[in-house]
Amino acid sequence: MLKRVLNMEKLKLNNLPIRYKLIIHFLLISILPSIGLGLLIGWTVDRIVEEQSNENTMQLIGKVNSSLENEVEDLQKITYLISFDPGVQAFLNGSMNDPAQAMRWADGREPAEYNIRKFLQGFTTLSSEIAGIMLVNREGEFISNEMYTRPGTAVKSEAWYKEAENNKGIFKIIGHPYGRAVRSHVDYKESEMVSAVRAIVDPETQVVQGVVLIDLKLRVIAETARDVTLGKTGYLTIVDSSGEMIYAPQHPFMKNIPKGLLTETSGITSETAAGRHLQLIYRTSSFTGWTTVGVFPMEESAFGVREITFNVVTFVFIVCMLGMTASFYLAHSISRPIGQLASFMSKAQSGDLTIRYWGNRSDEIGLLGRSFNSMLAQIARLLSLTELQARQKREAELRSLQAHIKPHFLYNTLDTIHWMARNKGADDIAEVVQSLSKLFRLGLSKGSDLVPLSDELEHMVSYLKIQQVRYSSKLAYRIEVEPQLDELYVLKLLLQPIVENAIYHGIKERRGPGHISIEVAQQAGELYLTVRDDGAGMTPERLAMLQKRLAAVGSNAGDTGDIEQPLPDSAGSGYGILNVQARIRLTYGEPYGLQIESERGVGTVVTVRHPVVHDSYPVD
């Protein structure tokens, strides 16, 4: 069913005028490739721009992380410098509580605690990003120029102190100082600072001697992240390992970033917030533990792609319009002369052979038009010739009808002689006359070129009987044929020239009686008629010449070769055999025909290769 539907659709397409076929063809080879190329370019540009944008954003994030790591590393170095100071060491291990030891760390004018405060103030003076430094020993006592605690507050119970103890001397960024009891003289909000802590550990006993707390102004981080812009409205934000927002611009797209959203150390993800589809590109710093996230709307990332796509679509549209215009023009220029030529042919089909194509085109259409004119002229000549041949044929039929009067008169005369011989008791004469009458009747065969095999063999029997009367006991013959082959058809007078040659050039030339045998057999779908004689045979030279002339007849259809030229001895021209060869080859072509084998003093064998024909047909 599907195949039938497809065939019907194909048939409908084939029935379209050539103009529409050309238009469809031109559109397919111009517009479809342009559209495909546009889609391919759009997809490629989209992919490449997105990859490059993501890669550039990731590089910017990496630079921001590197800057933050440098700032935090400076804080870490400050904690190491503080922990190595001898006065700080004395404060941490409690030596300053002893008046004798305390004088040791004083400079003679100021107490030791003042020197430590002065030492810490040096760091805040040199580094403006530091909001304050607090030094706490294991007794809970602290020293700081910028920070203080609420009355009755146990510093060691603070979460930041415990976190520093748990890290055992490892520097730790703990984020914004929300909810701690430590206050600062510096006029900064808690959201505008970031705290970092490190426990100072005795290298021998690994016992925590105290904690250094440093507050870093957020503006350092903000300036680093604020300098980076992603598109028109994109921005960078920084979150810590717990998901707390360290830095965000004033009006972020996302108030907070879910902790489970950033599952890898770096990557690209997307999220929907406030009805906007956002793309997030992030990378986590292994040193600070912070994650820098680039946030920007998806439509901004595709802005450049849309601009390129617009240009590509515009180009494809222009190409399609030009392609359609060219398609209509070409289709019209090709189909119009073809339509005119088709109109001329339609008039010629209706019988007007005087119509002619007029045009000076040099292309295929012009060539076709001139060929059309030549064809009409040739048709006119052929019609005139056909009329002439029809008239000649009618005249020939009249002459043939007149000629048939003579054979009928001859048949009647021979029948009269036959019955007169019977009445006189001359049976041998009657038999010869009867054979001659059959010979003539079968030879004419009412004008047909094909006769049943049985009639052809009966014709040969009549001919051989007449020859036996002439040569008396010198000639003997036999005919062998399978009964089922009698109804096959062969060419008329196929065997008589062969048998005649066997008698006159074979049996007649030998001493003593001769024998002729005719065998008919069917092999491999072909009919073989074999005539054998034990006559004088042929010399090798004459046999070679005869075979050569037979082959020449077959090698050029319609050419009987030099049939009438005599063979190279006095045995005759071989005209009858060559004539049979020509008739077979002209009727059926190669490889049918005669094959001759002969040996001087032994005899000759002639084999006729004939196709199997089950019915006769008229011959024009």
N, C-alpha and C positions, 0 to 999 in steps of 0.2 A: 504493500500500500504506500509506504514512504517513497519507494523507488518510483512508483507511478506519479506521485505528487511532484517529486523532483523533476521527472521527465516533463510533466506538464508545465512547470515553471520555466524550465529551459526552453521549451517550445514557445512559450509566450515571449520570452526574451529574444528568441531568434526571429519572431514575427515583427519585432519593432522596426521602424524605418531606420535606415542606416544613419540618418542625421542624429537621431536620439542615441543610437549605439555609440557614435563618435563622441557625442557630448558626454555620455556616461563614462566612456573610456578615458577621455581627457581629464574629466573631473577626478576620476579614480587615481590617475597617475600624477596629478598635480596637487589636488587638495589633500587627499589622505596622507601622502608623505609629509606635506607641510604640517598638518595637524599632529601627526606622529612625532615629527621633529620638534615641534613646539612643546608637546607634552614631555618628551625626553629631556629637552633643555630645561624646562621648568622644574622637573623632578631632580635633575642633576644639580641645578643651581640651588634649589631648596636644600638638598642634602649637604652640598659643599658649604653654603653660607652658614647653615646651622652648625655644622661641624667646626668651622673656623670660629664662629661666634662663641661656641661653647669652649673651644680651646683657648681663645683669647681671654674669656672671662676666668677660666681656671688659672691661667697665668697671672692675671691681676690678683686673684685671690691668694695665689702663692706668694706674690710680692707683699701683699698686706700681712699675711701670716709671718713672713720673714721680718718685716719691720716690727711687728708686735713682739716677736721672739727676741729681737735685739733689745727692745725696751725692758722686757721682763728679765732678760739675762743681765742687764745692768743692775736691776734691783737685786738679783741673786748675788752678784758680785759685792754689792754694798753690804748684804747680810754677812758675807764672809769677812769683809774688812772689819765690820763691827765686832764679830765674834773673836777676832784675833787681837783686839786691843787689850792691853794688860789691865787697864782700869775696868773695862767691861768684864774681864775675866774675874777680877776681884769682886765686883758687884754680884756676879752670878754665883760664885762659890761662898758668899757670905763673909768675906774677909773685911769688908768695909764696916761691918758691925763692931769690929774690934777697934777701939780708939787708937791703939798703937799701930795697927795695920792700916787704918784709915789715913793716918798721917803719911804713911809711905806713898800713897797714891795721890796725895795732895802736892801742889807745887810750892807750898810755903805761904802762899798768899790766899788761895782759894781751896775750899774743901774738895775731896775727890769727886763727890756727886756733881758738883758744878762743872768740873772738868769733863765728866762724861756727857753732861748736857751740851756743853760747848762742842764736844766731839761730834755728837749726833746732829747738832745744828749746822755743822759744816756740810753735811750731806744734803740737807734740805736747801742750804744756800746755793750750793753748786748745781744741784739738779732741781730746777723749778717744777718739774713734773711730780715731785714727791710732796704730798700734802702733809705728811707727818710720819714720825718713827717712834715706836714705843718699845722699850726694852724691859722684859719681865723676867725675874729670877724664879727659882723653884720655891721660894718662900711666898710668892705672890706679890712681892714688892716690884714697883715699876719706876722707870725713869723716862721722861719725855718732855720736850719743850712745847709740843703742839697738842698733846692728848692728855686726857684725864678721865677718871672714872667717877661714877656716882658714889656718894657715901654709902658705906656698908656693902660694897660690891666685891665679891671674891673673883679676882681676875682669872684664877686658875679654873674656875667653874665655867668660864666662857667657852662657847662651842669652838671658836677659832683657836683657843689655846689647846684644847683637847685634840683638835685635828692636827695641830703642829706636832704635839707629842706623839700622835699615832704615826706620823710620817717619819719619825726618827732622823731628823736632820735633812730631809729632802724639802727643797723649796716648793711651796704650794701656793697657787692663786686660788682664793676662796670667793671671789666675786664681790658684789656690792655688800657693804657692812650693815645690812638690815638687822635690827633687833638686838644689837650688842650694847653692852653697858658702857663702853668706852665712847667718850665724846671728844670732839676736836675743837680747838680754838679757831681753826680755819673755817671761814664762812662758806662751806660747801655742803650740799645735800648728800644724803647717803647714796642716792642714785647717780651722783656725779663723781663718785670715787669707787675705786676697786682696791680691795685689800689683798695682801700677800703675807704669808707667815713662813718662818723656818725655825725649827727647834735647834738650839745649840747643844750638842751632845759631847760629853767627855769622851775623847777618843780611846781612853784605856778601859773605862768601865761601861761605856755606852749608856750612861745615865743622863737623862735630859737635865741640863743645868738651867735652862731658861728658854725664852722664845722672843724672837724679833718680829714685831708687827710693823708693816709698812703700808701706808695708804697712798695709792697712785691716783693722780687726777685723771678723770675719764676723758678730758679733752685731748690727751695724747692719743688715745685710741680713736676718739671721734675724728680728730684731724686726719689720721691715717686712713680710716675707712671712708670719710666724707669726700676725700679727694678723688675717689673712684666713682665714676658714673657709668651706669649700664643702660644704654639707649637713652630715651628721653626721661623716663620716670623710674627706671630701675635703681636699686641701691644695694649697699652691702650692710649686713647686720652680723653681729657676733654673739654667739651663745656659748655658755659653758657646758661642761660635761653633764650637768644635771638638767639642762634644758632652759636654764634661766637666761633671760636676755641681758647680755652685758652692754651691748650698744645697739641702738636702732635710731633711725631719723625721727623727726618730729611727727610725721604723719605716715607711719608704715602701713603697707597693705595687710600685714599680719601682725596682730598684737603679740602673739607668741607662736613659737614653732614647736609643734609636738615632738617630744623626745623620740618617739618611735619612727618618725619620718626620716631621720638621718641615721640610717643603720650602718653605713659604711664609713671608712675614713675619708672617702671622697666619692663624688658621684653627681648624678643629675636626676631630679625627680620633679614632680608637679603636684600642685595642691590648689584647691578652690577656696577662696576667701572673699567674703562680701560680694559674692556673685561674679568674681573675676577669676579667670583661669591663669594661674601663676606658674612660672617655671623657676625651680630652685637649683642652683649649682653651688656645691659646697665642698670644703676641704678642711679637715681637722688637723690642728698642729699637735704634733707628738710631744712638744716641749711644754706648751702652755695648757694643752687639753681643751683649748677653745676651738670652736668651729666657726669659720667665716663662711657666711651664706650670701650668695648673690640672688636677689629676688627681682624679677621683672615680669611684666605681663607678656603672655604668649603672643598677643597681636603685635607687640613692638618687635619681637624677634623675627616676625615674618614681614615687617614693613619693607625691608630691602628686597626680600624675595617677591613681595607683591609688586614692587616697582619693576623688577626685572620681568616678572610674569606679564605685567601689563604691556611692556615693550614687546615681548615675544608674541603675545596675543595680537597686538596691533600689526606686527610684521606678518603673522600668519593670515590675518584678515586681509591685508593688502595683497598678499600672494594669492589668496583664494579668489579675491575679486579679479585680479589680473588673469588668473587661471580660468575663471568662468568666462571672462570676456574673450580670451584667446580660444577657449573651447567652442563657444558659439560661432566665432568667426571661422575657425578652421572647419568646423562641421558644415557650416553653410557653404564655404568655398569648395568643399569636396562633394557634398551631397547634391548641390544644385546641378552641376553638369551630369552627374550620374542620373538624377531624376529626369533631365531632358533626354538623355540617351535611352532611359527606360521607356519614356513616352514614344520615342521614335520606334523602338522595338515593338511596343504594343500596336502601333499603326501597321508595322510590317506584318505582325502576327494576324492582323485582321484581313490581310491580303493586299495591302498597298505596298508593292515592291518598288514604287518610284520614289518613296521617301528617302531622304539622305541627311546625314549629319553634317552640319556646317560649323566649322570652328577651326581656329588656327592654334589651338593648344599643342604644346610639345610634350606634355607629360603623358602618364598612362591613360588618362581619359581621352586625350586626343588620339593616341594610338588605338585605343579601343573603338573610337568613333570611325577612324579610317578603316579599321578591320571590319566594322559593321557595314560600311559602304561596299567594301570588297566582297563581303559575304552576300549581300543583296544582289550585286552584279553576277556573282557566281551562281546564285540560286536561279536567277533569270536565265542564264545560259543553260543550266542543267534542266530547267523546265522545257526550254526549246528543244534540247537534245532528247529529253524523255518523250516529247510529242513525236519527234522524228523516229525514235526507236519503236514507239508504239505503232506508228503507221507501217514501219518496215516489218514489224512482227506480224501484223495482220496480213500483210502481203505474203510473208513466209508461210503462215498457216494455210493460206489459200493454195500456195504452191505445194505444200505438204499434202493437203487433201487431194490435190490432183495426182500427186505421185503415188498415193496409196492405191490408186486404181490399178497400176501395173503389178504390184505384188499380189493382189487378189486374183488378177487374171492369171498370174503365174501359178498360184496355188491351185486354181481350178484346172489349169492345163495339166499340171503334174498329177492331180487326182484322176483325170481322164486317162492319162497314159498308164497310171497304176492299174485301173480297173480293166483297161484293154489288155495289159500284159497278163493279168489274172485270167481273163477269158480265153486268151490264146495259150495258156499253160506255161507262160514264161515266168516262172516264179522268181528266178534270180533277178530278172529285169524289174519285176514288180517290187521286190524288196529294195533294190537300189533306188528306184523312183520314190518309194515311200520314205526311205531314209533321207533323200534329198529334200523331199517336201517338209519333213520334220526339221531338217537342218535350216531351211529358210524361215519356217515359222518361228522356231526358237531364237534364231539369230536376230529377227526383227523385234520380237517381244513387245509389240505394240508401242515401240518408241521408248521404252523404259531402259535406263542405264543399269538398274539393279534387278536381278532375277533370283529366284530361289536356287539354292545349291542343287536341288534335284533336277531342275530344268537345265542348268549348266552341264551337269553330268549326262543327262539324256541327250543334250546337244552333242557332247563328245562321243557318245555311243553311236549316234547317227553318222557322225563324221568318220569314225573308225570303221564302221561297217562298209561305207563307200570305199575307203582306202583298202580294206581287205579284199574287196572285189577286184580292185585294180592290181594289188600286189599278190593276190592269191595266197599261197601258203607261206609267203615270206614274212608276214606280219601277224603277230599275236598280241593280245592285250588283256589286261585285267584292271578292274576298278574296285578299290576297297574304301568304304566309308561307313562310319557309325550311323545307325538309323536316326538317332536323335539330332543329327546335324543337317538332315535334309531340309528342314524348314528355315535354316539360316539363309541370309541373302549375301550374294557376291556380285562383283562387277560382271556385266555381260561380256561374253567372248573373252574370258580371262584365260582359258586353257587352250583354246584352238591354236593360237600362234605358237605356243610352246610345243604342243603335240605335232603340229605341222613341221616345225624345225626338227623335232626328234625323228620324224619319218624321212624327210627329204635330205637332211644333213647327217643323219645317224644310221637308221636302219637301211636306207637305200644304198649307203656307201659300204656296208659290210657284206661279207660273203656268208651266205646261208641265212636261215630265218632269224628274225629279230623280235624282241619283246619290249612292250611298253606297259608300264604299270602306273596307275594314278591312285594316290593315297591321300585321304583327307582326314585330318585329326585336329583336335582342339587341345591346346596346351597354354596354361597360365593366362587364360582369358583371351587368347588369340587363335586365329584359324590358320592352319598350315596346309597348303595343297602342294603335293610333291609329285613331279613327273619324272620317272626313271626310264632310261633306255639303255640297251646294251649294244648301241651302234658303234660307229667309228670313233666317236669322241672328238676332242679338239686338241690342237697343239697348245703348248704352254703360252706361246706368243699370242695366238688368237684368243685364248681364254683370258689372258691378262688385259688385252685390248678391250674385250667385251665387258669385263668387270669394271674397267676404268670408265667406259662410256655409260654403263649403268649407274655408277656412282656420280658421274657428272650430271646425269638427269636429276638425281636426287638433291644435288648440292645447290641448285638454282631453281626455285619453285617457278613454274610456268615456262621453263626452258627444257625442251626435250633433248637438247644436245645435238650433236651431228648424227641424227638418226639415219639419214639417207646416204651417208658416206660408207663405202664398203669396208669390210674388215680385211686384214692383211692376208687373205688367201682366196681361193675360188669357191669357198663354201657358202657364199651369199652375204648379204649386207647385215643380217640380224635385225632388220627393220621391225618385224613383228614383235620380237621380245622387247626391244627398246620402247615400242609403242605401248606395250602392256605396262612397262615400268613407269612411263610418263603418266598414264591414266591413273595408276594406283597412287603415285606421289602427288599428283594434282588433286586427287579426291581426298586422300587421308593424310598426306604428308609423311615425313619420316617418323619412325624407322621402317614403315611398311614398304614392300616392294619385292624384288626378285633377288635370289641368291643362286649362283651357278657354280657347280663343281664338275670337272670333266677330266678325263685322262685318255690320251690317245690310245685307241685299240681296246679300251675297256667300256666306255660309255659316258653318259652325261646325266647329272641329277640337277633339276631346276626346282627350287622351293619358292612358293609364293607365300609371303607373310601378309595376312589379311586380317583386319579387325573383325570381331564378332558383331554382326548386324542382325538384329531380330526382326526388323521391319523395313520395308522399302519406303522411299520418300521421293517426291517428284524432283526432277533435276531441271533447273531453269535453262 
